[in-house]
C-alpha cells in the first residue's frame, strides 16, 4: 500500500520505516501525550552521572590525605545521590496544593533552622553553617533556599494583584528577605544571601512589579551589597584577589590562580579523566566549589561546554514550564518553576564564573554537580518539584481523543 493511501486511511508507518532522525525527534519530543518531561529528566540524570564521575576523580587525593581512603568522598556522594533520587521520587508524588498549604510552616521551619545552626552548628573555617545529624551533615542555608522559593511563590499567588498595583504588596516579601539575610550574615554565608536576593527580585519582576519599584530595589540592594563587602576585610580581599589574583598568588589569590592553571592545562580536550595535576593538593576544595576547574583540566573546553549546555538547557526547560503553568492559570506552580530556574541559573553562573576568574569567589556549589550532601538532596527535590509541575500542566491540557473504529481511541 502506498504511503499516501496509508496516511489517508490513518494507518501509521511502522517504526522501522521511519528515518533515524524522526525516531530521535519522536523520542525527545513525542507527538503523543507523555505524563512527564523526558528531556528534563534525562538532563538531570546526566548531570548527576557527571557529578558522581567528577567528584570521584577530584576527591581521590583529599580523601587519601584525610581518611586514608581515596574512595571516601565517592562513597558519601553516592549515598547522598541514592537518597536524593529517593526524595525526587517522593516529591513527584506530592501534589502542588500540598506545597502551597505548607508554605507558611516551611518558612517558619527554615527560620528556626537558621537560628538553631547559630546555637549548635558545626563550625568549619570560622563559619557555622552545618548541623550534624548522625552520619549526615545538614546545611540549613540550602534548605532555607527551597523553603524561601515555596513561600515567595505562594505569596505571589495570594497577593498577585497587590504586587502589581501598590508598593505595600511589593515590599512585604522584602521584609522576609531581610530576616533571612540577617540570619545568613551571622553564620556568615554571604553567597546564599546573594542567591536569595536574586531569587526574590527575579520572581517579583516576573510577577509584573512596576519597573520603577524593581529598579529602585536593585539600586538599593547594590548599595547594600557594596557596603557589606567593604565592611568585612575578608570579602574585600576576595574582590581584590579576583581583580588581580597574580598580585598575591600564594595568599589571597591562591585558589583562583590554581583554578586558572587547571583551565589552561585542559585546552580543548583535556588531559584525560583522572589526570588532573591541580587536584593533587594544589587546588583547595577541588571537589566542591572548584569542581569545574577539574572538569576543565581533565575534559577540556568540550567538557565545560557539555556541562554548561546541560545546566542551562535545564534552566530553559524550567522557564518554559513556568510560562506554560501561568498560561494554564496555575500561578503557584508557575512561580515555583520560575524561582527554581532563577536559583539554578544564578548559582551555576556564580560557581562557574568564580572558577574561571570572571566573578569573585562566593563558596556556592554547582547544582546537581558539586559535592555537597544537602545541596545535592535539595537539588533532587527541586527537580522532583519541576517534574510534578510539568505533570500537572500536562494533565490540565490533556484532551480525550475521539473513538475510532472498533472503539479504539
N, C-alpha and C positions, 0 to 999 in steps of 0.2 A: 504494500500500500504506500502510495506517495506521501511525503511528509506534509504537503498541503492538505491532502484528504484527512490525514491523521489529526491535524490541527483543527479542521472544520468539524470533525466528529468529537473533538475534545479528548482525543487519545494522546497522552504524553509519550514522548520518545523514551525508550529505556535509558537508564543512566549510562550504560556502556556506549550509547550512541552520542552522548554529549561530548563536546570538546573538553579538554582538561581545564581550560580557563573558566568555562561555565561551571564545572564541578567545584572549582575553588571558590568562585563567586557565590554559588548556592550554599556552600558550607559556611562561609563567613557572613554573608548577607542573604540568608534564606528567604525565599518568597513566601513560604508558608509561615504561619504564626508560631514562633517559639515562645516559651514562657520564661526565658532568661536571656541575658545579653551574652552571647557566646564570645564576642570579641573582648568584652571587659573581663570575663572570667579567664580567658587564656592569657591576656596581658598580665593579669595579677599573678597567675600561677607561674608564668615565665619569669617575672621579676623575683618571685620567691625562690625559684630554682637558681637564678643567677646569684641571689643573695647567699644561699647555702654554699654554693661553689666558691664565691669570692671571700666570704667570711672564713671558710675553711682554709683557703690559701693564705689570706692575710694574717691569720691569727696563729699560725704554726709557731713562729719564734717567740711571741709573747706568752703563749700557752706553755711552751717548754721552759721558759725562764721562770714563770710564776708558779707553776704547778708540777713541773717535770712531766707533763702530759701534753704533747703537741695537739692532741685532738680535744682538749678540754673545752675550748670555746665552740668548736664544731658540735660537740655533744649537747652543750647548753642551748646553742642556737637551734639545733634540731628538735630539742624538747619544746622550746617556745614555739617553733614552727608547727609542730603537731598540735599543740594546744591552741594556737591561733587558727588553724584550719577547723578545729572543732568549734571554736567560738564563731567562726564565719558561718558554719553550717547551722548553728543555733540561731544566729542573728537573722538569717534568711527566712526562718520560720516565724519570726515575730512581726506582726502587722505594724505598720507605721503609726496607727492610732495608739498602740501601746506606748511607743516612744513619746508621742505627743502628751499623753496623760501623765507620764513620769518626768517630763522636762523640768518641772519645779523641784521635785525631790532630788533629781540628778544634780541640779545646780547646787543645792544645799550640801549634798554629799561631796561634791567637788571642792566646795569651800572648806568643809570640815577636813577633808584630806590635806589641803594646803596648810591648814592650821596645825594638824597633827604632825605633819612632817617636820615642822619647825620645832616641835617639842621632843619628839622621839626619833627623828630621822637619822639615817646613817650618813655620816659626813665623809666626803671624799674631796680632797684638794680645797678645803675651806668652804665647800658648798653642801648644804643639807637638802637633798632632792629625792632621797630614796628611803623606802620603808622595807625592812626585812620581814618577809613572810615565809619562814621556813627556808626551803631551797630557792624560793622565788624572791626577786627584788622588784618592788613596785615603785615606779617613778610617777609621783602624783600629778606632775605637770602634764604628762601625756594624757592621763585620764581626764584632767580638767579641760583640755582642749576639746575632747569629744563631748563632754557634758555642756560645755560652753556653746558649741555649734548647735546642739539639740535645743538648748534654751533659746538662743537667738532666733532659730528657725520658728519655734513655737511663738515667740514674741511677735515676730513679723507677721505670722499668720493671724494672730489675735488683734494686732494693732496696725494692720496694713494701711488703713486709711489715715490714721494718725501720723504715721511716719512720713507719709507723702504731703500731709496738709498743714501740720503745725510743728513748732520747734520742740514742744514737750515730748511728743512721741519719738522724735529723733534723738533726744538727749538721754531718755531713760536707760537704754541699753549701755550707754557710755558710763553711767554710774556703776553698773555691774562690772564693766570692764575695769574701771578704776580700782575696785575692790580686789579683783583678780590680779591686776598689775602690782598693787601694793604687796600682796602676799608673795607673788613670784619674785619681786625685788628683794624680799627679806631672805630668800634662800641662799644666794641670789641666782636667778635664772632669767637673764636679760633676753636671751634668744626666744624662749617660749612666750615672754610678754610681747615681743615684737610680732610673733606669729598671730597671737590673739588680736592684736591691734589691726593687723592686716585682714584677718577674717571678718571682724565686725565692720570695718569700714567698707570692705568689698561687698558684704551682704547688704548693708544699708544702701549702698549705691545701686545694686541690682534690684532692690526693693522699690526704687523710684524716689529716693530722697532728693530734695531740691539741690541743685548744683552749688548754690552759694553756701548751703549748710555743709555739703560734702567738702568743698574746698576750704572752708573755714576750719573744719575739724582736722583736715590734712595738714594745714599750716600750723595749727596749734600742736598737733602730735609731733610734727617735725621739730618744733622748738623744744618740746618736752624731751624727745629722744636725744637731741643735741646736748641739752643740759645734763641728762643722765650720763652721757658719755664723758663729758668734760668733768663731771663731779667725781667719778671714780678713776683713779690713776691707771688701774689695770685695763679698763676699757679704752682709755686714751692711748695706752701703749699698743693695744691691738690695732687701733685705727692707724697709728703712725707706722707700725710694722707692716701693715697692709699696703700703705703707700710706697714704702721703700724697704722691703724685707732684707735686702742685701746690706743695709746700713748696719744691722746687728744680726748677722747670720747665725751666731751661736747663742743669742739671747732671745729677745722678743720676736725676732723673725725666723727662729729656727724651724718651727713646724712648716711655715709657708715655703721656705727655701728648699726643704727636703721634699715637700709635695711637688714643687715646680720641677725639681730634678727628676722625680718619678715620671711626670708627664713628658719631660724632654727625652728620657730614655725610651719611652714607649713608641715614639714615632708613629707610623701608620698602622702597623700590625702587631706591635708589642714584642716583648721578649719571650713570650710563651707563658702559658698558665703555670704558676708556681715558681717562676724565675725572677721575681722581683728582688732587687737588691735593697731598696729603701725600707722594706718591711723588716729587714734584719736588724732591728733595734735602732735604726736611723730615724724613721718616721714614727713619732708617737701617735697613739690612737689610730693605727693603720686600719683596724677592722671596724672602727666606729665612724668618727667624724670624717676621716680622710680615706674612706674605702674607695672613693672614685679615683684617688691618686694611684692606688694599687691596680685598679681596673685599667687605668691609662697606661701604666708601665707594663702590665702583663698582656693586655689585649689591644693596646694601642688606640689610635683615634677611632678605629672601627668599633671597638668595644664600647668606648664612651658614647659614640653616636647611637649604637644599638640601645643602650640604657636610656639615653635622652629621648629617643623616639618612642620607646615603650612607655616611659613615665608620662610624657606629655600627650601621647595618644590616649592614655587612661584618663588624664585630666580633661581632654577634649570630649571623650565619651561622657564623662560626668557632667560637663557643661551642657552638652546636648540633652542629656537626660533631665537636667533641671528645667530646661526650656520646655521640653515635652510635658513634664509634670505640671508646670504652671499653665500651659495651654489647656490641660485637662481639668483645671480647677483644683488640682492637688497642691495647694500652696505650701503646706508643711513639707511634703516630700520634695518639692522643687527647691525650696530654700536649703534643705538638708544637702541635696546634691550639689548645689552651688557652693555651700560652705565647705564641703569636703574637697571640691575641685580647687577652690582658692587656697585652702590649707596645704594640699599636696603640691600645688604649683609653686607657692611661695617657699615652702620648706625645701623642696628639691632645688629651686633656683639658688637659695642661700647656701645650701650644702655644697653644691657643685661649684658655685661661684667662689666660695671661700677656698675650696681645694685648688682651684685654678688661679687664685690670686686676684679675682675680679671683685670680691667683696671681703670685708673684714670677717674673721672667724667668729662664729656665734655658738659653736657646740651643738648644732642641730643635726639630727640624723636624716638620712635619705629614706623616705617612706618605702617600706617593703624590701629595702636592700641592706641598709646598715645593720650592724649588730646592735642589739638593744632589746631586751626582753619585753618591756612594757610598750615600747614603740612598735614592735612587731605585732603584739597582741592587739593593740588599738588599731593599727593599720588593717589587720584582718577583719576586725569588727566593722570598720568603715566600709570595706569592700562588701561585706555582707549587707550593710545598710543600702549601698548603691544597688546591689542586685535585687534587694527587696523592693526598692522604689521602682526599679525597672519592671519587676514582675507586676506590681500593682498598676503601673501605667499600661502595660500590655493587656491586663485583664479588663481595664476600663475601655480600651479601644477595640477589643476583640468583638467580631461580629459572627453570628452563626451563619454558616454557608447554606444556601438553599439545597433542598434534597433533589438529587437527580434520579435517574432510572434505577430501579431496584432498591430505592430507599437509601442510597449512599449519598453522603454529602459531597 
